[in-house]
């Protein structure tokens, strides 16, 4: 074990630059009386391997900092693009709504639509999934519809597409055929769903 401890101490001294290097003059720390590193041709206070290791670590640290900076810039740009897309989608949706629907949407975050061919009454809420409710004559929810475009589409664009499909006489039937029909939420289930979303 003493030989392993001695070897480990020599390796540690070699990388940290403490003590003398193997083959160096114990008094000056130089090879052949010259304090110049043969690889770099410059005076050295740290062994070549130790200096290379330190330089590599510094380069890696700089690369990591640069990658982190670029990542932060990319995240900020993506958030900016996302906010811009949402603003444009909301502006488009508000232009498509009539004054009564617009007022209802601003007050309650939903609006009502009358089916173009069926005359059924629908309520479209803010959301992408199961956000369309079919109402009976008393305004009670009969069932919900789930239909939305594929991909990461702004929620207000989803609602605008649903509005246009439902109020168009030619598109409503095809739209309903493709939609998934879900049962209406009871008060208890609605509460648990709200808790789950929160």
WOJOSUL-V280446 format. One record per backbone hydrogen bond with DSSP energy under -1.0 kcal/mol. CO is the residue of the C=O (numbers start at 1). NH is the residue of the N-H. E is the energy in kcal/mol with one decimal. If there is no record, write none. Layout:
co:CO nh:NH e:E
co:CO nh:NH e:E
//
This chain:
co:1 nh:5 e:-2.5
co:2 nh:6 e:-2.3
co:3 nh:7 e:-2.2
co:4 nh:8 e:-2.8
co:5 nh:9 e:-2.3
co:6 nh:10 e:-2.2
co:7 nh:11 e:-2.4
co:8 nh:12 e:-2.7
co:9 nh:13 e:-2.5
co:10 nh:14 e:-2.2
co:11 nh:15 e:-2.2
co:12 nh:16 e:-2.3
co:13 nh:17 e:-1.6
co:21 nh:24 e:-2.3
co:25 nh:29 e:-3.1
co:30 nh:25 e:-2.9
co:31 nh:34 e:-2.5
co:34 nh:31 e:-1.4
co:37 nh:41 e:-2.8
co:42 nh:37 e:-2.0
co:47 nh:51 e:-2.6
co:48 nh:52 e:-2.7
co:49 nh:53 e:-2.3
co:50 nh:54 e:-2.4
co:51 nh:55 e:-2.8
co:52 nh:56 e:-2.7
co:53 nh:57 e:-2.5
co:54 nh:58 e:-2.2
co:55 nh:59 e:-2.5
co:56 nh:60 e:-2.6
co:57 nh:61 e:-2.4
co:58 nh:62 e:-2.4
co:59 nh:63 e:-2.5
co:60 nh:64 e:-2.6
co:61 nh:65 e:-2.3
co:62 nh:66 e:-2.3
co:63 nh:67 e:-2.6
co:64 nh:68 e:-2.5
co:65 nh:69 e:-2.4
co:66 nh:70 e:-2.6
co:67 nh:71 e:-2.3
co:68 nh:72 e:-2.3
co:69 nh:73 e:-2.3
co:70 nh:74 e:-2.5
co:71 nh:75 e:-2.3
co:72 nh:76 e:-2.3
co:73 nh:77 e:-2.4
co:74 nh:78 e:-2.4
co:75 nh:79 e:-2.4
co:76 nh:80 e:-2.2
co:77 nh:81 e:-2.5
co:78 nh:82 e:-2.4
co:79 nh:83 e:-2.5
co:80 nh:84 e:-2.3
co:81 nh:85 e:-2.5
co:82 nh:86 e:-2.3
co:83 nh:87 e:-2.3
co:84 nh:88 e:-2.4
co:85 nh:89 e:-2.4
co:86 nh:90 e:-2.6
co:87 nh:91 e:-2.4
co:88 nh:92 e:-2.3
co:89 nh:93 e:-2.5
co:90 nh:94 e:-2.6
co:91 nh:95 e:-1.6
co:92 nh:96 e:-1.6
co:93 nh:97 e:-1.4
co:98 nh:102 e:-2.8
co:99 nh:103 e:-2.2
co:100 nh:104 e:-2.3
co:101 nh:105 e:-2.8
co:102 nh:106 e:-2.4
co:103 nh:107 e:-1.9
co:104 nh:108 e:-2.9
co:105 nh:109 e:-2.1
co:109 nh:126 e:-1.6
co:111 nh:124 e:-2.7
co:113 nh:122 e:-3.2
co:120 nh:115 e:-3.3
co:121 nh:135 e:-2.8
co:122 nh:113 e:-2.6
co:123 nh:133 e:-2.5
co:124 nh:111 e:-1.7
co:131 nh:125 e:-2.8
co:132 nh:145 e:-3.1
co:133 nh:123 e:-2.4
co:134 nh:142 e:-3.4
co:136 nh:139 e:-1.7
co:140 nh:136 e:-2.7
co:143 nh:134 e:-2.8
co:144 nh:182 e:-3.2
co:145 nh:132 e:-1.4
co:146 nh:180 e:-2.3
co:151 nh:153 e:-1.5
co:154 nh:158 e:-1.8
co:155 nh:159 e:-2.1
co:156 nh:160 e:-2.0
co:157 nh:161 e:-2.3
co:158 nh:162 e:-2.3
co:159 nh:163 e:-2.5
co:160 nh:164 e:-2.5
co:161 nh:165 e:-2.2
co:162 nh:166 e:-2.4
co:163 nh:167 e:-2.1
co:166 nh:116 e:-2.6
co:168 nh:172 e:-2.2
co:171 nh:175 e:-2.6
co:172 nh:176 e:-2.7
co:173 nh:177 e:-2.1
co:174 nh:178 e:-1.6
co:175 nh:179 e:-1.1
co:180 nh:146 e:-2.4
co:182 nh:144 e:-3.3
co:186 nh:190 e:-2.9
co:187 nh:191 e:-2.3
co:188 nh:192 e:-2.1
co:189 nh:193 e:-2.3
co:190 nh:194 e:-2.5
co:191 nh:195 e:-2.3
co:192 nh:196 e:-2.2
co:193 nh:197 e:-2.6
co:194 nh:198 e:-2.3
//
